[in-house]
Amino acid sequence: MSRISVASSNDDILRKQIIDALSQYLDIIQSRRGISAYLVVSSNQNNPPSLTAAGILKVSVFITPIIPVHEIQLDLVITKQGVEFSETNLANLAG
């Protein structure tokens, strides 16, 4: 990828380069289970003509984090001999 700088042309090509660069980085984080989803937006939606005329390029990054486990709950059930297990019985025990 070519180098992106403040003096780059404020156009669709620059927006695509920035979106691609951020997406590549966020893909790595997502593949390592750091985030569950993301969206990078840099379009006419968040860059009105007034911002473009002022030389401003806005990039919005939306991230859905993965909530870490803080506690693991384990149910241990000791039964008498001869008890048979089925999914229905287990669902009733887990209640």
Secondary structure, DSSP 8 states (H G I E B T S, - for coil): -----TTS--SHHHHHHHHHHHHHHHHHHHHTTSEEEEEEE-STTT--HHHHHTT----EEEEEE---------------TT----HHHHHHHH-
